[in-house]
Amino acid sequence: MRGNPSDEMRDRIRGARRWLVLTGAGISAESGVPTFRGAGGLWEGSRPEELASPEGFRADPARVWRWYRWRRELIRGVEPNEGHRAIARLERCVPELCLATQNVDGLHERAGSRNLLELHGNLLRSHCLEGCSAETTEDPEAAVPLCRCGAPLRPSVVWFGETLDEQVLREAFARCERCDVCLIVGTSGVVYPAAALPGIARQAGALLIEVNPEETPLTGLCDRSIRGPAAQQLPAWMRECGWEEEPTPPAGV
């Protein structure tokens, strides 16, 4: 079942009520966001622990902030692609959809996705290094911006050596355990614990569909693997499944 879907699979997709979509760096790479791996990746020429770890931040917080501000400017200069938009449209077409993303660029939210779990945080947000909950305004001129309590601010992303937010991860696992369809888009399938989510969905009896230009370690689990970029393949797949137009709002809305 790697090629075109059977009528039985199409009926199962159309009848699915609970969806879990897992996305990785590949979908944002199509918008021009560099990936962490491969030629031209963000880590090329730098050691990850120097720029994205608690140890690196303690050693040279100003250097880390320069790099993250460069990344923020890069993100602000790109737009969601048709893959991001197709997932947002799918959320409006099905009864229940949760999007768990490994990406920190905020492009899914900009595309219109609402039920969103950001597994690795959000690059465009910051929080107090000491855990202060006070609202603060980040000074763009400061080499190292400070919280109102005086402690340094840091980007709200998961660094190497850190664990994912327990509440977010617990919600992602719970969604996998009860989903009818798990759609896997643009992820290498090697970064855990996110890479474990499709296996949990499979054990729960979900239909697994992968969209990726290349085979991944998750391919063997999938009922269908669609080869190609998400910006092309996801809109085509939605039309194939019968979701060609935006759903009509209920009367009176």
N, C-alpha and C positions, 0 to 999 in steps of 0.2 A: 504493500500500500504506500509506495514511495512517490508515485506519479499522480495522475488525476484522481480525485476522490470518487469512490463508488457512490451510488444513490443512497446506500445505507449510511455511509459516513456523512454525506451531505444532510440527510435527515437528522442524524444524531447531532450534528453541529447546529442546525437550525432549531432543534428542540432543547438545546442545552440552556439551563437557567443560570448556573453559577460558573463564572469564568475566572481564571487566573492567568494574567499575562506577565511574563518575565522578560525584561529587556536588558541588554548589555551595551557595551561601547560601540558595537557595530552599527546600530541604528543612528547614533549621533555622529559617527564618522562620516556618514552620508551627508550630513549638514556641514561638514568641514571641521568638526571637533576632533583633534588628534587623539588617537588611542594610546594606552599605556604601553602597548607591545608593538614590536615590528619597526621597520624603517620609518623614521619620522615621528615615532611615538614620543609622548611627553617625557619619558624617562631617558631618552637617548642622550648620552653625554653626561648624565647625572646619576648619582646613586640615590635610589628612592629614600633611604633613611636620612639623607641630607635635607630633603625638602618636604617629606610627608611622614614625619614621625614625631612623637613627643621629644625624643632625644635631639633630633635636628632642630626643633623649635627652641628648646632650651639653649642649644649651642649658638644659634644665630637667628633669633626671631625676625630681625629686619630683613634678612635674606629670604626667609620663608615667605614673609608678607609680600616682598617684591615679586616673587614668583606667582603667588596666588592672585595678586592684583593683575598681573599680566594675563593669567588664565581667565580672570573675570572679564577683562576687556575683550579677550578672544571670544568668549561665550556670548557677550552682548552683541558681537558683530555677526553672529550667525542666526539663522531662522530654523524653526521646526520644518522637517521635510514631510513628504506625503506619507511616509511610514508612521511618523508621530501622529499625523492628522487622522490616518486610518484607524489607529488604536483609539483615539478620542471619539471618532464616529462610531466605532464598534461598541464603546461604552454606552452610547445613547440608543443602540439598536437591541441590546440584550438586557434581560431582567436584572442581572447582577454581575458586575465586573470589577475586579481588583487588579490594579497594575502595580507590580513590584519591580522596581528598576534598580539596577546597580549604578546607574548614571547619576552624576551630581550636578548636571548642567541646567536643570530646570526646564528643558525643552518640552518635556511631556506636559507640564503644567501650562506652558505658553501655547501649546497646541490645543488645549481644552480638556485634557484629562483631569478628573476631579477625585476619583477614589484611588489615591496614589500612596504607595509605601516607598519612601526613598531609603533603600537599604543602607546605602553608604553616605547618607547625608545630602547636603545641598551647598554647593560651592559659593553661592551668592549670599549665604547667610553667615553670621558670626555669633559666637557666644563667649561668655566669660571663662577664662581658663580655670578659675576657682569655683565655677558653678553658681555664681551669683545670678539671681533671677531678675534683677532690676533691668528695666528697659534702658537701652543705651543707644546713643547716636555715634556711629563710627566716623572718626575724623580721617578723611581721605589724605590729609597732608601729613599725618603722623607716621613715622617710620614703623612704629608698632602701636596700633590703636589701643586705647585703654577703656576698660569698663568704668562706670561711675564709681565703683568701689575702689578703683585704682589698680586692679589686676589687669594683665594683658588680655585682649580679646584674641581669639583664634578662629580660623575658618571652621564652619560646622560640617566637617567631613570626617569620615572614619580614616584614621591614619594607620600606617603599618604598626603592628604590635597592639592595636586596640581592638576591642570587640564591638560588634554591631549593637545598636540600641536594642535592649532586651525586649521591650514592648513591641517595637516594629517587627523584629524577627519572629516573635511569638505569633503576631497577627498574620504574618506571611505563611508560616507553617500551618496555622489553623485554616487559612483560605485554601491551601493546597489539599488538605485532608478532606475538604468537602466540595471541591470543584468538579464540574462535569467535563470541562475542557481546559487544558493548559496549553497556551500559545507561547512559544519560546522564540524570541526575536533578537538576533544580533548579539548573542552572548557566546563566548568561547567555551563555556561549560567547564572551566577549570578553577574558577575562584569560588571557594567555599566560605560560608555556608550556602550562598545563593545557588550554587550548582547542585545542591542536594534537593532543592525544591521540586524539580520535575520528577525525581524518583519517588518522592512522597505522593505526588499526584497520581503517578502510575500505580502505586500500591493501593491507592484509594479507588482505582477503577476509572480514572479520568482518561479521556482521549487526548493524546499529545501530538501537537503539530509544531514543527520547527521551520523557521524561515531564516536562512543563513546562506551566504554565498559558498561556504565550504562545509564539509563534514566536520562534526564536532564529537567529543566524547558522549554527548547526549543523543546523537543521531540514532543509535541502536535502540533507544527506549521509545522512539517516536513512531506513531502510526502513520504519519506522513511527514516527509521532509521536502520543503520547497526551496530549491536552489536559486539564489539571486539576491540582489539588494532589496531591503525592505521597502524602500520608497517606490519601487516598481511592483514588487510581488504582493505586498499587503493589499493595495487597492484592487489589484486583479483578483486576488483570492476572495475578497469581499464580494465582488461582482459575481464570481463563480458560485458563491454560496447564496446569492440572491439579494444581497444588501447593496443595491445600486443607488438608492436615493436616501436622503435623510428621512428618518421616520416622521410621520405626520403627528404634530402635537395633538393631545386629546382635546375635544371640544371644550371651549371655555377657558383654555389656558393661554 
